[in-house]
């Protein structure tokens, strides 16, 4: 049977007509773009208006944990009481990557061998925590400011990639 419109498929007491849409369906997002869109939504929960960052940790296309930048659990938020500034940075917040890894740990979820999607590339401190937690790949939405992560990622064999606004993945450092 060929699949042109008008063909029918018998099924029990009913017959179903095979209909093809006149227009092709819209392109589905890649998995990388899908998880980055979720990270952007997670960022909207951030409690420091100076920079809202979201993070999603994924293994086998399953979300393990999410995190956004915000105050230490139980402490007041920057947006409510003001920013605690030191050397041009707000130090009141815990970064999105740190919060996502902490959330996984609090729930007994291993992040070993997972992928991390984050709206901004990690700072040096977050990169070190991410690397030591066993995450194998980082996909970021924009470059933040610390290029030490590139050299370190190459040295340890961690994949580091940028997902541009068009959803095109540009791999900077290929993982092992």
Buried (B, 14 or more C-beta within 10 A) or exposed (E): EEEEEEEEEEEEEEEEEEEEEEEEEEEEEEEBBBBBBBBBBBBEBBBBEBBBBBBBBBBEEEBBBBBBBBBEEEEEBBBEEEBEEEEEEBEBBBBBBBBBBBBBEEEEBEBEEBBBBBBBBBBBEBBBBBBEBEBBBBBBBEEBEBEEBBEBBBEEEBBBBBBEEEBEEEEBBEBE
